[in-house]
Amino acid sequence: MPRNRSPIWHPFTQHALQDEMTRVVRGNGAYLHTADGGRIIDAISSWWVVTHGHCHPHIVRAIQEQAAELNQVIFAGHTHEPAEDVAARLLKCAPPGLEHVFFSDSGSASVEVALKMALGYWHHIGKQRIRIVVMQHSYHGDTVGGMSVGARGVFNEAYGPLLFDVTSIPFPATGREQDTLDALESACRNEVPAAFIVEPLILGAGGMLMYPAWVLREMKRICEASEVLFIADEVMTGWGRTGTLFACEQADITPDIVCYSKGITGGALPLAVTLCRADIFDAHYSKDRARTFFHSSSYTANPVACAAARANLDLWQDPETRQRVAAIAAMQEQAIEPFRDDARFGDVRQTGTITALDLKTSDAGYLADIGPKLHAFFKDRNLLLRPLGNTIYVMPPYCATAADLDEIYAGIKDAADALAGRNPLRA
Ligand SMILES: *Cc1c(COP(=O)(O)O)cnc(C)c1O
């Protein structure tokens, strides 16, 4: 007999094991306030979306003002100032050479749009290129296209029949980078694929796996040589997470197609964009209506979400934002340092504002029991940390203080102590 028949079916939640949801009533900076009067440090930016902090006043004001002015309008055949402004400013701050912006409302949708743009491009220029190359351990969203180009596993096992076939190249683990590049080169040469899609510098949901910028640059060069479209999924890495505004900057590359979402509104409202080069737009540009880009969602470029994105872009024009990002990255570097000599942890790593470390255990993988145990331990400490299996990572909003980080890392150290048996972990 089910213990809890929650009327709400929560995402990535096994209701038979988690009977109580944390009820949150207010967000403020790096903190979430709960209905029972508690205060939680949001150490994972509420699933990687909150960049400047919860309820940033500049973004809140922009939302309030736009909501009273124009809060929704059909985007086919119509446009509005917030979207025009966001598009123009995005094209200025994105890598040079991207010329068009397509709006959608989630990271998954922006990936679907990217895949459809790539396939549409080859179709409309009359070339038979349909295969997609992906990287092992990648995550690109939970829609069918996103799952197809993402890692196969327990997450999508039941939906296997819906997924299309892709070519996968190995993750560029330290010392094995050449294997990745060789595999990409061979896939590009032998299979003449339509596109290669990759998360630049960090594979997020795959376990915060990091690789250096030179590998990203080489992968772009290989694709370019075979005219394979290079799609960068910056849904997680964008908006300062890797230390620069966008991860691709560090490799000095311009992808043919790029996806941004999550932090695009500072984490306040759902919005996503897919940017592309002119020739991809041009392949669809025709008096022939059959060459229209057939994609939309009801809320494409919602004006309120665009106003939030515009406020986020304002904040990125303020030099103080980049200083905050640099400060968080430096604080993270200091905070993670002691864990490098702690034998209970392995693969202590950092890219920009993100740190990750693996708790050594015989019990690894996303479904390992250690995951929910750690989650419960951190919850008890009023820390929002959601380990990916035995991988603990810290991705705070940029307003987090040194004291917040101290509290987060003390919690991580105490979790390891508890596992070693000094204090039993709550099950
Ligand atoms: C979160 C994420 C997505 C999916 O975005 P949603 O807004 O959750 O649909 C896609 N790609 C990457 C790299 C992500 O981290």
The ligand as a Tripos MOL2 file, in Angstrom:
@<TRIPOS>MOLECULE
LIG
   15    15     1     0     0
SMALL
NO_CHARGES

@<TRIPOS>ATOM
      1 C1         19.5710   21.2550  -17.6410 C.3       1 LIG1
      2 C2         20.1650   20.9280  -18.9770 C.ar      1 LIG1
      3 C3         19.3640   20.7420  -20.1020 C.ar      1 LIG1
      4 C4         17.8470   20.7330  -20.0210 C.3       1 LIG1
      5 O1         17.3440   21.9590  -19.6480 O.3       1 LIG1
      6 P1         15.8360   22.0400  -19.0550 P.3       1 LIG1
      7 O2         15.5930   23.4920  -18.9000 O.co2     1 LIG1
      8 O3         15.8530   21.2910  -17.7750 O.co2     1 LIG1
      9 O4         14.9560   21.4040  -20.0660 O.co2     1 LIG1
     10 C5         19.9830   20.5360  -21.3210 C.ar      1 LIG1
     11 N1         21.3190   20.4970  -21.4240 N.ar      1 LIG1
     12 C6         22.1290   20.6710  -20.3600 C.ar      1 LIG1
     13 C7         23.5950   20.6490  -20.5490 C.3       1 LIG1
     14 C8         21.5800   20.8740  -19.1000 C.ar      1 LIG1
     15 O5         22.3810   20.9850  -18.0190 O.3       1 LIG1
@<TRIPOS>BOND
     1     1     2 1
     2     2     3 ar
     3     2    14 ar
     4     3     4 1
     5     3    10 ar
     6     4     5 1
     7     5     6 1
     8     6     7 2
     9     6     8 1
    10     6     9 1
    11    10    11 ar
    12    11    12 ar
    13    12    13 1
    14    12    14 ar
    15    14    15 1
@<TRIPOS>SUBSTRUCTURE
     1 LIG1         1 GROUP 0 **** ****
